[in-house]
Amino acid sequence: MYSAIVNASFAWCVQFLYDIANWMDITYESLNIWVFVVVHPLITMGLVLWVIKLRARLKRVQKIKKKDLVVVRVDPPAIQMP
């Protein structure tokens, strides 16, 4: 069953690439190279750099919060008994 789902998904994706290649008036092979050799690695590198930037920002914010952290102890109010 799993194999059938994978094969059907692969066939759909290949047909989708053929349709896009025909629409762009290029070959399937050249579109495949553009997508998987050029575009996908660029997107992956961009996302990795974005994660690194966000982690650095998060560390900076955490350091600031640690400096400004003030612990205030508040005792619960006394219960008045009638």
MOZI-V981422 format. One record per residue. N is the residue number from 1. RES is the residue in one small letter. SS is DSSP state (2 for helix, 1 for strand, 0 for the rest). PHI is phi in radians with two decimals (none if undefined). NEAR is the number of other C-alpha atoms within 12 Angstrom. Layout:
N:RES:SS:PHI:NEAR
N:RES:SS:PHI:NEAR
This chain:
1:m:0:none:7
2:y:2:-1.05:8
3:s:2:-1.09:9
4:a:2:-1.15:10
5:i:2:-1.16:11
6:v:2:-1.11:12
7:n:2:-1.11:13
8:a:2:-1.16:14
9:s:2:-1.12:14
10:f:2:-1.10:14
11:a:2:-1.08:14
12:w:2:-1.11:14
13:c:2:-1.13:16
14:v:2:-1.10:18
15:q:2:-1.11:16
16:f:2:-1.08:17
17:l:2:-1.13:26
18:y:2:-1.07:21
19:d:2:-1.12:17
20:i:2:-1.12:20
21:a:2:-1.07:21
22:n:2:-1.13:16
23:w:2:-1.12:13
24:m:2:-1.49:13
25:d:0:1.07:14
26:i:0:-2.28:17
27:t:0:-1.44:17
28:y:2:-1.05:23
29:e:2:-1.11:18
30:s:2:-1.20:19
31:l:2:-1.13:25
32:n:2:-1.06:22
33:i:2:-1.13:17
34:w:2:-1.04:18
35:v:2:-1.22:18
36:f:2:-1.68:17
37:v:2:-1.89:15
38:v:2:-1.91:15
39:v:2:-1.21:15
40:h:2:-1.05:16
41:p:2:-1.09:15
42:l:2:-1.12:15
43:i:2:-1.12:15
44:t:2:-1.09:15
45:m:2:-1.12:14
46:g:2:-1.09:14
47:l:2:-1.18:14
48:v:2:-1.11:14
49:l:2:-1.12:14
50:w:2:-1.14:14
51:v:2:-1.11:14
52:i:2:-1.07:14
53:k:2:-1.11:14
54:l:2:-1.17:14
55:r:2:-1.14:14
56:a:2:-1.12:14
57:r:2:-1.11:14
58:l:2:-1.11:14
59:k:2:-1.09:14
60:r:2:-1.10:14
61:v:2:-1.17:15
62:q:2:-1.14:14
63:k:2:-1.12:13
64:i:2:-1.13:12
65:k:2:-1.15:12
66:k:2:-1.16:12
67:k:2:-1.18:11
68:d:2:-1.54:10
69:l:0:-1.25:11
70:v:0:-2.13:8
71:v:0:-1.63:8
72:v:0:-2.05:6
73:r:0:-1.65:6
74:v:0:-2.06:7
75:d:0:-1.34:7
76:p:0:-1.16:6
77:p:0:-1.14:6
78:a:0:-1.24:7
79:i:0:-1.53:7
80:q:0:-1.51:5
81:m:0:-1.68:4
82:p:0:-1.25:3
